Each structure stands twice: as C-alpha cells, then as structure tokens.
Amino acid sequence: MIALIDYKMGNLRSVAKALEAVGAEVTVTHEPAKLRRAQALVLPGVGAFSAGMSNLRKMKLITPIKEAIRAGKPFLGICLGAQLLFTESEEHGRHLGLGIIPGRVVKFRSALKIPHMGWNTITKVTSHKSQDISGLLNNIPDGAYFYFVHSYYVKPKKKDMVLALSEYGQKFAAVVGKDNTFGIQFHPEKSSELGLKILENFCRICGEIK
C-alpha cells in the first residue's frame, strides 16, 4: 500500500487516481500510524514552501516521514513535495526544509515569464550511476514532454543526485534522486501517458506492481 500524505497542500485526488490507474493500492492519510504501516510514501503538493513545512510540523508528520526514509521505504516528492525534501528554500525568506536531500530551492532568475507553466521537455542525465538501478525513468525517452507549474526550482548540492534536466532560460533539475528518495518538479499526474509511466516505475520500485 502506498500512503499519499495529506498535509492540506493541494488536490490529492488527481495524484491518487493516477497511482490507482497504474495498479497501486493507495490510501490518502495524515495519520502517522498509517504512514508507518505503508510500503511507500508519496508527498505531492502545490503552494508556498513555508506553508508546506508549517503544515507538516503542525500535523506531526515530519518524524514519520523521516523514519520511513531512514527505514529505506521508497519515497516520492512531487512539485512542492520535491522541494520540501531539500535543506532550505529562499521562497519569501529563508525557510528550512526536511533536509533529506542536501541543497536549496531557488527562484528562476530569467527574462522569461515566471512562473514556468506548461509543457516542457526533460533530458536524462545518463552519467548518474544509480539511474538504471532505480528504474524511475525507465522507458522515458529524452525530449519527452511533462507539465510544469513552478517559480522556484531545486538545486542539489551534489550533481550526481540529478536524474534529469529541463530548461527554462537556464538548465534546472527536473528529477532528483538520493538512495530510496526521489523528487519530481513537474506533475506526472497531469502529464499524460509518460507521466503515468513514471508513476508506474515508482510503483515497481515499491514492489506495489510487477
């Protein structure tokens, strides 16, 4: 069973339906006990970094999230959920994140319109030694389009944590990974068949589907 973490930051139903569409058993929950029993966890979300961290603290979800990751359970952050995995963000001041992936969340400094919104391509970073082991991007071709909505992007401290790049006035990390933890800046649930393929790959990592 995959636990979809409900911390009151965005519509979770579309993510739940997308996971169910690829064969996963999903529970939407904010209960720490259910998170501890889950086989894998997904942290989606839209909105401000500081509000996301505030909600996680108020709902006492930080400890069970960190426990799950330390226990080796597959963990996927989507959009804001991916950003919250990082050490800190500069969005509306300096705010500390979960600190799972070393690095920062920074604002686009580009002449292009912000937020970065709409379809854009990704390119896999083939030099990442764990990319094929994880399988998160299996059968995802370079140049595939995914749906983005964000004004800030993640900047990992170590380059080998970047699994795929996108470009919007500058190159930025679109998919990151560290051990059993993954972050996706775009919305796979809004990204048609290839978005579902990434969720299907994650479910295979979890052992949720064969």
KAQUILIN-V38810 format. One record per residue. N is the residue number from 1. BURIAL is + if it has 16 or more other C-alpha atoms within 10 Angstrom, else -. Layout:
N|BURIAL ; N|BURIAL
This chain:
1|+ ; 2|+ ; 3|+ ; 4|+ ; 5|+ ; 6|+ ; 7|+ ; 8|- ; 9|+ ; 10|- ; 11|- ; 12|+ ; 13|- ; 14|- ; 15|+ ; 16|+ ; 17|- ; 18|+ ; 19|+ ; 20|- ; 21|- ; 22|+ ; 23|- ; 24|+ ; 25|- ; 26|+ ; 27|+ ; 28|+ ; 29|- ; 30|+ ; 31|- ; 32|+ ; 33|- ; 34|+ ; 35|+ ; 36|+ ; 37|- ; 38|+ ; 39|+ ; 40|+ ; 41|+ ; 42|+ ; 43|+ ; 44|+ ; 45|+ ; 46|+ ; 47|- ; 48|+ ; 49|+ ; 50|+ ; 51|- ; 52|+ ; 53|+ ; 54|- ; 55|+ ; 56|+ ; 57|- ; 58|- ; 59|- ; 60|- ; 61|+ ; 62|+ ; 63|- ; 64|+ ; 65|+ ; 66|- ; 67|- ; 68|+ ; 69|+ ; 70|- ; 71|- ; 72|- ; 73|+ ; 74|+ ; 75|+ ; 76|+ ; 77|+ ; 78|+ ; 79|+ ; 80|+ ; 81|+ ; 82|+ ; 83|+ ; 84|+ ; 85|+ ; 86|+ ; 87|+ ; 88|+ ; 89|+ ; 90|- ; 91|- ; 92|- ; 93|- ; 94|- ; 95|+ ; 96|+ ; 97|+ ; 98|+ ; 99|- ; 100|+ ; 101|+ ; 102|+ ; 103|+ ; 104|+ ; 105|+ ; 106|+ ; 107|+ ; 108|+ ; 109|- ; 110|- ; 111|- ; 112|- ; 113|- ; 114|- ; 115|- ; 116|+ ; 117|- ; 118|- ; 119|- ; 120|+ ; 121|+ ; 122|+ ; 123|+ ; 124|+ ; 125|+ ; 126|- ; 127|- ; 128|+ ; 129|- ; 130|- ; 131|+ ; 132|- ; 133|- ; 134|+ ; 135|- ; 136|+ ; 137|+ ; 138|- ; 139|- ; 140|+ ; 141|- ; 142|- ; 143|- ; 144|- ; 145|+ ; 146|+ ; 147|+ ; 148|+ ; 149|+ ; 150|+ ; 151|- ; 152|+ ; 153|+ ; 154|+ ; 155|+ ; 156|+ ; 157|- ; 158|- ; 159|- ; 160|+ ; 161|+ ; 162|+ ; 163|+ ; 164|+ ; 165|+ ; 166|+ ; 167|- ; 168|+ ; 169|- ; 170|- ; 171|- ; 172|+ ; 173|+ ; 174|+ ; 175|+ ; 176|+ ; 177|+ ; 178|+ ; 179|- ; 180|+ ; 181|+ ; 182|+ ; 183|+ ; 184|+ ; 185|+ ; 186|+ ; 187|+ ; 188|+ ; 189|+ ; 190|+ ; 191|+ ; 192|- ; 193|- ; 194|+ ; 195|+ ; 196|+ ; 197|+ ; 198|+ ; 199|+ ; 200|+ ; 201|+ ; 202|+ ; 203|+ ; 204|+ ; 205|+ ; 206|+ ; 207|- ; 208|+ ; 209|- ; 210|-
